[in-house]
Amino acid sequence: MSLAEASEWTLRAKCRDMADALFPEGKDQKRARHVCMGCPVRMECLIEALDNRIEWGVWGGMTERERRHLLRTRPDITSWREVLTRYGQLSKAS
């Protein structure tokens, strides 16, 4: 994904003006996930966080703890974009 493509999807995110709200600590992260519900670029966001091993904040509706758990249980996956596309979670047009 090019830098231009990454920038394009972030401009369509529901949270684009709420960065601070998406980096809460502890149980407040679960509340922050609600911002992600219904976001048109939720999968792009999650893929960005998983593929780049982003450790902080809520991305694509997953807390940092949830992403760490997923990455630990599936260390064999090198491209979450490929996996999620293969299983129909992300349209090829994204």
C-alpha positions as CSV (number, residue, x, y, z in Angstrom):
1,M,0.0,0.0,0.0
2,S,1.4,3.4,-1.0
3,L,1.5,6.4,1.4
4,A,-1.2,8.1,-0.7
5,E,-3.5,5.1,-0.3
6,A,-2.9,5.0,3.4
7,S,-3.7,8.7,3.7
8,E,-6.8,8.3,1.6
9,W,-8.5,5.8,3.8
10,T,-7.6,7.7,7.0
11,L,-9.5,10.7,5.6
12,R,-12.7,8.6,5.4
13,A,-12.4,7.3,9.0
14,K,-15.0,8.2,11.6
15,C,-12.3,9.0,14.1
16,R,-10.2,11.3,11.8
17,D,-10.6,14.2,14.3
18,M,-10.6,12.1,17.5
19,A,-7.0,10.7,17.7
20,D,-6.7,11.4,21.5
21,A,-10.0,9.5,22.2
22,L,-8.6,6.4,20.6
23,F,-5.6,6.1,22.8
24,P,-7.1,5.7,26.2
25,E,-5.8,3.4,28.9
26,G,-7.2,0.3,30.5
27,K,-10.9,-0.4,30.4
28,D,-11.6,2.9,28.6
29,Q,-10.3,1.3,25.5
30,K,-13.5,-0.8,25.2
31,R,-15.5,2.4,25.2
32,A,-13.3,3.8,22.4
33,R,-14.1,0.8,20.2
34,H,-17.6,2.1,19.7
35,V,-16.3,4.8,17.5
36,C,-15.2,2.1,15.1
37,M,-18.6,0.5,14.7
38,G,-20.0,1.4,11.3
39,C,-16.8,3.0,10.2
40,P,-16.4,2.7,6.4
41,V,-12.6,2.0,6.7
42,R,-12.7,-0.3,9.8
43,M,-11.0,-3.2,8.0
44,E,-8.3,-1.0,6.4
45,C,-7.5,0.4,9.9
46,L,-7.3,-3.1,11.5
47,I,-5.1,-4.3,8.7
48,E,-2.8,-1.3,9.1
49,A,-2.4,-2.1,12.8
50,L,-1.9,-5.8,12.4
51,D,0.5,-5.7,9.5
52,N,2.6,-3.0,11.2
53,R,2.3,-4.4,14.7
54,I,1.0,-1.2,16.1
55,E,1.0,-1.6,19.8
56,W,-1.0,1.3,21.1
57,G,-4.6,2.5,20.9
58,V,-7.8,1.2,19.4
59,W,-7.5,0.3,15.7
60,G,-10.2,-1.2,13.5
61,G,-12.3,-1.9,16.6
62,M,-9.7,-3.9,18.4
63,T,-7.9,-2.9,21.6
64,E,-4.1,-3.3,21.9
65,R,-4.6,-6.3,24.1
66,E,-6.9,-8.0,21.6
67,R,-4.5,-7.3,18.7
68,R,-1.5,-8.7,20.7
69,H,-3.5,-11.8,21.5
70,L,-4.4,-12.3,17.8
71,L,-0.8,-11.7,16.7
72,R,0.5,-14.2,19.3
73,T,-2.0,-16.9,18.3
74,R,-1.3,-16.4,14.5
75,P,2.4,-15.6,14.2
76,D,2.4,-17.4,10.8
77,I,0.4,-14.6,9.1
78,T,2.6,-12.1,7.4
79,S,-0.1,-10.2,5.5
80,W,-3.4,-9.7,7.3
81,R,-4.7,-7.9,4.1
82,E,-4.3,-11.2,2.2
83,V,-6.0,-13.2,4.9
84,L,-9.0,-10.9,5.3
85,T,-9.4,-10.4,1.6
86,R,-9.3,-14.2,1.0
87,Y,-12.1,-14.7,3.5
88,G,-14.2,-11.9,2.0
89,Q,-13.8,-9.5,4.9
90,L,-12.4,-6.7,2.6
91,S,-13.4,-6.0,-0.9
92,K,-10.7,-6.0,-3.5
93,A,-11.7,-2.4,-4.3
94,S,-10.5,-1.1,-1.0
